[in-house]
Amino acid sequence: MSDAESPSDDFEPIEVFPDEETPDLRPGADDCYKCSTCDTNCPVAEVDDDFPGPKFQGPEQWRLKRKEDASVDDSISKCSNCMRCDSACPSDVGLSQMHNTARAEYVEEELSKTSLTYWRNRILANYRTSAFLASKVPRIANFAMNFGPARWAMEKTLGVTSEREFPEFATETFREWWERQGGADGSRERAREARERRGEDVDADKRVAYFHGCYANYNTPEVAKSLVRVFEHFGYELVVPEQRCSGTPMFANGMLDDAERHAEVNVSSMGDLIEQGYDAIASCTSCSMALRQEYPELFDIDGIEDVAENTWEALEYLRVQEDLSGELAGAEVEDEHLASLAYHAPCHARNQGLDGQALELFDDLAGVDAEDVGDSCSGISGTYGWKEEKYETSMKIGEEMFDHMEDAEGEVGMTECPTCAMQMEHGTGYEIRHPLEVVAAALT
Amino acid sequence: MAIEDDVLVVGGGVAGMTAALAAADEGASVRLVTKKQSTLRHASGLVDVLGYAPDGKLLADPFDALTDLPADHPYALVGAEAIRAGLERFDAVAGELYRGGHTEKNALLPTHGGTVKPTARYPASAAAGLASDDRDALLVGFETLTDFDAPLAAEHLEAAGVPFDARGATVSFPGEPRADAKVTRYAHALDEDADGERGRLAARVARVHDGEPRVGFPAVLGQEHPADVRAALEADLDADVFEVPMGPPSLPGIRLEYAFRAALDDAGVHTVRRPVVDYETDGEGRLSAAVVERNGQHIPHYADSFVLATGGLVGKGLDSDREAVREPVFDCHVPQPEDRYDWFRDEAFGEQPYARFGVDVGDDLRPRDEDGRIEFENLRAAGSVIGGYDFATECSGTGVSLATGDAAGAAAGADTQ
């Protein structure tokens, strides 16, 4: 309509001025000019011809939904929330935001709350709860979770694939270890010593709040411990605030209410610290993605913008605030285990512009040769690859990465994302490390 | 401390990637920041230099018409040697993927709409389709790929006066993909050939093939192994096979994007895919940093020299509202009529003033303010963010990007050494 004409009577403006709770998706739908570039970047559409792709799931479905009798198509549950479409779109359409919203609506209105699929997804999405319980009895849990007959039953009744081995629960969680190290007080002591050693002002204001996420707490505390060692090496005092799940698995399962409940706790505790002058850091790139992008896109919580704007991916923070590259260039890693690393950039790291970071940092690090295994998606996408009906798709997507890993020198992989690591290990049998572990080996 | 390089290039299209390679060649450390994935997926893959003279005449040789261009045209600013240097850089990047480097003259290529386009370089996969070739051609479309209507394209080609008979036919693609299958599915099916797709497609085409010595397909014949796919089809059909370049998303564009990325990797250029939203200066007329937005976080990327290669109105290197047209990254001056009703002409195909909008640069490619003074000593511009030319009408898009990208990048790199 030209700006010279006045709207006719049957023109109905749609959600141009939405209520505070609902994100306004209209501009995204209008900005899409159907170039289909997103579709050529979608790893699911790549291997599943029945999946209509991100352009349909986002702008097209949103438009179709304007009709009263139209409901969200069930193909939305095939979207793995890798968010690759976001960085593909030349027109700034908030595709993942549209997908997250549509998926939530689908779960709310189309999925029976008494169905096994709903409860299976809910259990997977609330991994933190299971992990919390399992961490109380880690040895029993490790046995029980991978006990053959139990896994068979889980696949048959709940639809959790029995192809994968459940990740091991650490016998001591990161938070338990952290307390044993004296918590924030211990960290302050060690940071002061480091600042003195580095010739910096001992009273310098170097304080960070660590969002470790569930996985580094319950399953891979060595990643979180490495982060602590590296940050204290640079003279930072850490605090490990109260936190819940970042929400990543909940977004991907359309459980936005669950996600919001957890987000409220996170925003409140991280927000308080940010107000006191702390910066927030995360070691899991899906957690940082959630806090930085998904929270402000999906929720309206007091202080959410401050949290988003002051949350950093851990290595990115050190790169900008400290001479991380310089220190690594002068260091050497003697652990032969880390000599050749096959690096996979997680989709959620790519979308934060971090996909080249680890390789660039390790370029001049003696004793480490890190090789990129290409720009494909690992295929697991958190809980996605755990679903019995998605397992095959997940492995098909991962095939390219597995092949490139096999071609790479060395048999150790590296990635920032815990579930990508799971998939890399599952597909190749390689041991997988986090870049922070390499930095810790080099500097501490 | 901080993220710091000799040269920072803003923009990931042909101009930006060319500038990054040229700067790296000078020995500079280079970082390229691009808002999104490269827009090469939007490009047909044809590399134009100059297809039409200012009077609208089709050009046999772009270099013949350079002296007829207005003084503020980017080609007039950088000169013929810069165009040749840009093309040379392109040839080094594209290698065996491209043809046309044997001559400075334009080639004529059929498009998926059935028009004929003058171009300086073209994908090797399109070579057998040259419109100047007088051998008859069969164009083949797929039922599920509605972007290419082969009978209609053939009719249009004949109407355009090509020196051969063109015929179109539509077949179904083996495996019967969904009605709106994405173009990469066809390409990957032919790459992998897992269910003998190459042979099965050839067999379906053979039924409609009437001995034409060349057969054209929509440009979806493989992403990784286009030469193998063509060779297999050629052997089965006993005819030359060519691709007809298509609209977005474009396989020739994707292949070219990968070729550029490989060249950037080899040159040690680091790429960051996030938007630049602000800048910092040293207070004395020089840029010191481009501020990159990373999901809420604003991170300065420092450099000694900068190249602005963010594209034009389509690539969003220029932004506009009812009040004004702006260059949003470094806020450079964009000359424009004050009254927005003078930005355009009513005739859709008339000479549109907005098509020439862009930053105003001198022959050193430094953007200038409204009084003609240099905006920043260490900033140069490249590609369609530069004003003074209408790439769509004159068919000069990639050529200007290569020529100005190469010149701006080399100068930026040399400054830092």
Interface residues (C-beta under 8 A of the other chain):
Chain A: D3 C35 S36 T37 D39 T40 N41 C42 A45 E46 D49 D50 P52 G53 S87 A88 C89 P90 S288 M289 R292 Q293 P296 E305 A308 E309 N310 T311 W312 E316 R319 V320 Q321 E322 D323 G326 R350 N351 Q352 G353 L354 D355 G356 E360
Chain B: M1 A2 I3 K36 Q37 T39 R41 H42 P177 R178 D180 A181 K182 V183 T184 R185 H188 P248 P249 I254 H270 T271 V272 R273 R274 V292 R294 N295 G296 Q297 H298 I299 G315 K316 R322
